[in-house]
Amino acid sequence: MSPQDLLNLISTLSREQQDAVEEFVRILKKEKAPGVAFREALDEFVGEHPELLRRLAQ
């Protein structure tokens, strides 16, 4: 998936889903231990936004 494809997909999401993606990226950028931080952020994101992940996987 190209960056443009990802942006196009995100633009089809609801405002709440777009906010969730933005928050996920923000968490990843500020964490100091990337491996652990990524896993924790991913686990939280998956738990809170399963429908969004399903749509991103299409």
Sequence and secondary structure as in RCSB ss.txt:
>XXXX:A:sequence
MSPQDLLNLISTLSREQQDAVEEFVRILKKEKAPGVAFREALDEFVGEHPELLRRLAQ
>XXXX:A:secstr
  HHHHHHHHHTS HHHHHHHHHHHHHHHH SSHHHHHHHHHHHHHHH HHHHHHHH 
